[in-house]
């Protein structure tokens, strides 16, 4: 019988996976941990791999000689060595655009919380102080502000549309062609220099690692705000911390971090002008179920020799993997 191994997940149970796979006469095996030894030891003959957070690369591929497909719960695949998988003829699938609404909504929530200083005002009331103007002085009307959206894919375009409906003047930047209905800056520097709020919506790749570093933060007005719901590695945390500590940036809201969970000693934890959430922008009950179904069905499509909808790497791999 064909076997799929589940390396790790945050899910309360695996009933959805078991049912989807059982209907296709595929066996699900659970790994006892997310290490190479644990995953390979659980099912050395596995032809499919399901993973959420565990890193996947050459060392694991060496141990799973029959592996044909890796399915990652979520959109980002920066935890998977996609190039190595492609070289070995292993297909990589993900959950596609399962959480566009959720991530866009979370980004908007963080932007509004920063602009309206919701967390600082909430904190002051809880501490027994009634000083409405202390934390609200200088708050601006949304229609008087410009929001810059970096990355105009499915999520970025949705965020830009929401911001426009809220009254913001919106400018976008994406080196790739986009159909988003928004004015676009010619360069990243142009966007950063002319935005009151900047929100980041790009995947983590070699070209986007530390896309926002000291030089880029230095382009932003000192009153500006930065929001990141994409991947932590897109923004240099040391550079961001320095900019916030030195007053070169007014505030930030982060759902993602370079190292997760965020270290207990991180200066970000003590900053009252920073909002932190635990990499949860993707979440809703509906989105999680959709992610699970899309990923499992993508894995099954490859195992059947069909073309999966959410194939990340070489489109010929589905057929090649089927023949392994």
Helices and strands as residue ranges (DSSP letters): E 2-6, H 15-23, E 26-30, H 36-42, E 48-51, H 58-63, E 69-72, H 82-87, E 91-93, H 100-115, H 118-126, H 132-136, G 142-144, E 146-150, H 154-166, E 169-173, E 183-184, H 188-193, E 197-200, H 214-219, E 225-228, G 232-234, H 237-245, E 251-254, G 267-270, E 274-276, H 285-304, H 317-322
